[in-house]
Amino acid sequence: MNNNIIVTGGAQGIGKIISLQLLQKGFSVSVFEIDEEAIHEFSSENNSENLKFFLTDVSEEESVRKSIAASFKQFDNISGLINNAAIQIDKPVNELTLEEWNRVIGTNLTGAFLCAKHAAPFLKNLKGSIINISSTRTFQSEPNTEAYSASKGGILALTHSLAISLGPEIKVNCISPGWIDVSGIKKKSKANQIELSEADHSQHPAGRVGKPEDIANMVLFLLNPENDFITGQNFIIDGGMTRKMIYV
């Protein structure tokens, strides 16, 4: 029996690379995704029997409940949950509508809560893990990112709260990516590989812009049972960028 990991928003971007890395390491992967075009493209590229797609709106409780039940039925276990699904609407605060605010919070934050809520009974049986994907926007911002930044800050607080509530059986941690170049791995209608400049790379003390594999590697580290003393923590994966003082 392969351990089954749920990856929300797992058919494109960082989520797709996480899904692929998990497959390569012998996990079964349940991709929860609302974008049917992305599902079709990913499924046409990979026909592994250990990869299954579940059309899911993570902001809707009944959709989440049905997909988690179907994932368990498909693989007979749920040992991990990667809350990666997120959307971003960047507009001046006086132009951002309440509907748009609620849509971002509903997907990015409420979605993580709902998936954790309904996956927890299954995860408890296997002493599983929840890994929430936040962002360095939790700690710093650009203009007009109120909804996204608030949702990602909420993810950080949700992480340590769940770690206390669900421990010791379930470990709950958080990853906050910085600048990760996903331009070439979005669905085809939106993919547009950008040319990164030397200036882009040199902003990072590590010497380069991040890759989705950098986030997937941390996911694999946190899923390793040997690392089960780690819970309630946030891991900033940003090439050191948030530690760099910038003077204008």
C-alpha positions as CSV (number, residue, x, y, z in Angstrom):
1,M,0.0,0.0,0.0
2,N,1.5,3.3,-1.1
3,N,1.0,6.3,1.2
4,N,-1.6,8.6,-0.3
5,I,-0.9,12.3,-0.3
6,I,-3.5,14.9,-1.2
7,V,-2.2,18.0,-3.0
8,T,-4.7,20.8,-3.4
9,G,-4.1,23.0,-6.5
10,G,-1.8,20.2,-7.6
11,A,-2.2,20.3,-11.4
12,Q,-0.1,23.3,-12.2
13,G,2.6,25.6,-10.8
14,I,4.3,24.6,-7.5
15,G,1.6,22.1,-6.8
16,K,2.3,20.2,-10.0
17,I,5.9,19.8,-9.2
18,I,5.1,18.7,-5.7
19,S,2.8,16.1,-7.2
20,L,5.4,14.8,-9.6
21,Q,8.1,14.6,-7.0
22,L,5.8,12.6,-4.7
23,L,5.0,10.2,-7.5
24,Q,8.8,9.7,-8.2
25,K,9.3,8.9,-4.5
26,G,6.7,6.2,-4.6
27,F,3.7,7.9,-3.1
28,S,0.2,7.8,-4.4
29,V,-1.1,11.3,-5.1
30,S,-4.6,12.7,-5.0
31,V,-4.7,16.0,-6.9
32,F,-7.6,18.3,-5.8
33,E,-8.0,20.8,-8.6
34,I,-10.8,23.2,-9.7
35,D,-9.2,24.0,-13.1
36,E,-10.4,21.3,-15.6
37,E,-8.0,22.5,-18.3
38,A,-5.1,21.9,-16.0
39,I,-6.4,18.5,-14.9
40,H,-6.7,17.5,-18.6
41,E,-3.2,18.6,-19.4
42,F,-1.6,16.9,-16.4
43,S,-3.5,13.7,-16.9
44,S,-2.6,13.5,-20.5
45,E,1.1,13.8,-19.6
46,N,1.1,11.2,-16.8
47,N,-1.1,8.1,-16.7
48,S,0.3,6.6,-13.5
49,E,-2.2,4.4,-11.6
50,N,-0.9,6.1,-8.5
51,L,-2.1,9.6,-9.7
52,K,-5.8,10.5,-9.5
53,F,-7.6,13.7,-10.0
54,F,-10.6,15.0,-8.1
55,L,-12.4,18.1,-9.3
56,T,-12.7,20.1,-6.1
57,D,-13.6,23.6,-5.0
58,V,-11.7,23.8,-1.7
59,S,-13.8,26.8,-0.6
60,E,-16.9,24.6,-0.6
61,E,-17.2,22.2,2.3
62,E,-19.4,19.6,0.6
63,S,-16.9,19.5,-2.4
64,V,-14.0,19.0,0.0
65,R,-15.8,16.3,2.0
66,K,-16.7,14.3,-1.1
67,S,-13.2,14.5,-2.6
68,I,-11.6,13.4,0.6
69,A,-14.0,10.5,0.9
70,A,-13.3,9.6,-2.7
71,S,-9.5,9.9,-2.3
72,F,-9.7,7.5,0.7
73,K,-11.8,5.0,-1.3
74,Q,-9.4,5.1,-4.2
75,F,-6.2,4.5,-2.2
76,D,-7.5,3.1,1.1
77,N,-5.5,5.7,3.1
78,I,-4.6,9.3,3.5
79,S,-1.2,9.9,5.1
80,G,-0.6,13.5,4.1
81,L,-2.3,16.7,3.0
82,I,-0.5,19.5,1.2
83,N,-2.7,22.7,1.3
84,N,-1.3,24.5,-1.8
85,A,-4.4,25.8,-3.6
86,A,-4.4,29.6,-3.9
87,I,-5.6,32.5,-6.0
88,Q,-4.4,36.1,-6.1
89,I,-6.4,39.3,-6.9
90,D,-4.2,42.4,-6.7
91,K,-6.1,45.6,-6.8
92,P,-6.0,48.9,-4.9
93,V,-7.8,48.4,-1.6
94,N,-10.5,51.0,-2.5
95,E,-11.3,49.0,-5.7
96,L,-11.1,45.5,-4.2
97,T,-14.7,44.3,-3.9
98,L,-16.0,42.3,-0.9
99,E,-16.7,39.4,-3.3
100,E,-13.1,39.4,-4.5
101,W,-11.8,39.6,-0.9
102,N,-14.0,36.7,0.1
103,R,-13.0,34.6,-3.0
104,V,-9.3,34.9,-2.1
105,I,-9.9,34.2,1.6
106,G,-12.3,31.4,0.8
107,T,-9.8,29.6,-1.5
108,N,-6.5,30.3,0.3
109,L,-7.5,30.1,4.0
110,T,-10.9,28.6,4.4
111,G,-9.9,25.9,1.9
112,A,-6.9,24.9,4.0
113,F,-9.2,24.8,7.1
114,L,-11.8,22.6,5.4
115,C,-9.3,20.2,4.0
116,A,-7.6,19.8,7.3
117,K,-10.9,19.4,9.1
118,H,-12.1,16.6,6.8
119,A,-8.7,14.9,6.3
120,A,-7.8,14.8,10.0
121,P,-9.6,11.6,11.0
122,F,-7.8,9.7,8.2
123,L,-4.5,11.3,8.9
124,K,-4.7,10.5,12.6
125,N,-4.9,6.8,11.9
126,L,-1.5,6.9,10.1
127,K,0.2,9.6,12.3
128,G,0.2,11.7,9.1
129,S,1.2,15.3,8.2
130,I,-0.4,18.5,7.1
131,I,1.8,20.9,5.2
132,N,0.4,24.3,4.4
133,I,1.9,26.5,1.7
134,S,2.0,30.1,2.8
135,S,4.2,32.9,1.4
136,T,6.8,35.4,2.3
137,R,3.9,37.8,1.8
138,T,3.1,36.9,5.4
139,F,6.0,39.0,6.4
140,Q,6.4,41.7,3.7
141,S,4.2,43.2,1.0
142,E,4.0,44.9,-2.3
143,P,1.2,47.4,-2.9
144,N,-2.3,46.2,-3.5
145,T,-1.9,42.6,-2.1
146,E,-4.2,42.9,0.9
147,A,-6.4,39.9,0.3
148,Y,-3.6,37.6,-0.7
149,S,-1.3,38.7,2.1
150,A,-4.0,38.4,4.7
151,S,-4.9,34.9,3.6
152,K,-1.3,33.8,3.8
153,G,-0.8,35.4,7.2
154,G,-3.9,33.4,8.3
155,I,-2.3,30.2,7.0
156,L,0.7,30.8,9.3
157,A,-1.6,31.2,12.3
158,L,-3.8,28.2,11.3
159,T,-0.7,26.1,11.1
160,H,0.5,26.5,14.7
161,S,-3.1,26.3,15.9
162,L,-3.7,23.0,14.1
163,A,-0.4,21.6,15.3
164,I,-1.5,22.1,18.9
165,S,-5.0,20.8,18.3
166,L,-4.1,17.8,16.3
167,G,-0.9,16.7,17.9
168,P,0.7,14.4,18.8
169,E,-0.8,12.2,16.1
170,I,-0.7,14.7,13.3
171,K,2.2,17.0,12.5
172,V,1.4,20.3,11.0
173,N,3.9,22.6,9.4
174,C,4.1,25.5,7.0
175,I,6.3,26.5,4.0
176,S,6.6,30.1,2.9
177,P,8.0,30.3,-0.6
178,G,9.7,33.5,-1.8
179,W,10.2,34.2,-5.5
180,I,9.6,30.9,-7.2
181,D,9.6,30.9,-11.0
182,V,6.6,28.9,-12.2
183,S,6.2,30.8,-15.5
184,G,6.9,27.7,-17.6
185,I,4.8,25.1,-15.8
186,K,1.4,26.7,-15.7
187,K,-1.3,25.3,-17.9
188,K,-0.6,25.9,-21.6
189,S,-3.0,28.8,-22.0
190,K,-1.1,30.8,-19.3
191,A,2.4,29.4,-19.5
192,N,5.0,32.0,-20.6
193,Q,8.6,31.2,-19.7
194,I,10.1,34.4,-18.6
195,E,13.8,35.3,-19.1
196,L,15.3,35.9,-15.7
197,S,18.0,38.5,-15.6
198,E,21.2,38.5,-13.7
199,A,19.7,41.3,-11.6
200,D,16.8,39.0,-10.7
201,H,19.1,36.3,-9.5
202,S,21.5,38.6,-7.7
203,Q,18.8,39.9,-5.5
204,H,19.0,36.6,-3.7
205,P,21.8,35.8,-1.3
206,A,21.6,32.2,-2.6
207,G,22.5,33.6,-6.1
208,R,19.4,32.6,-8.0
209,V,15.6,32.8,-8.2
210,G,13.8,29.8,-6.7
211,K,12.5,26.7,-8.5
212,P,9.4,24.7,-7.6
213,E,11.6,21.8,-6.8
214,D,13.0,23.8,-3.9
215,I,9.5,23.7,-2.3
216,A,8.9,20.1,-3.2
217,N,12.2,19.1,-1.5
218,M,11.0,20.7,1.7
219,V,7.7,18.9,1.4
220,L,9.5,15.6,1.1
221,F,11.6,16.4,4.1
222,L,8.6,17.2,6.3
223,L,6.8,14.0,5.2
224,N,9.7,11.9,6.2
225,P,8.7,10.0,9.5
226,E,12.3,10.5,10.7
227,N,11.5,14.2,11.0
228,D,8.4,13.8,13.3
229,F,9.8,16.0,16.0
230,I,9.1,19.0,13.8
231,T,5.6,20.5,14.1
232,G,4.0,24.0,14.3
233,Q,6.9,25.5,12.3
234,N,7.2,27.8,9.3
235,F,10.0,27.3,6.8
236,I,10.9,30.3,4.7
237,I,12.3,29.1,1.3
238,D,13.4,32.3,-0.4
239,G,17.1,32.1,-1.1
240,G,17.7,34.4,1.8
241,M,15.8,37.3,0.2
242,T,13.8,38.3,3.3
243,R,17.0,38.7,5.3
244,K,18.5,41.2,2.8
245,M,18.3,44.9,3.7
246,I,17.5,47.0,0.7
247,Y,18.2,50.7,0.6
248,V,16.6,52.9,-2.0
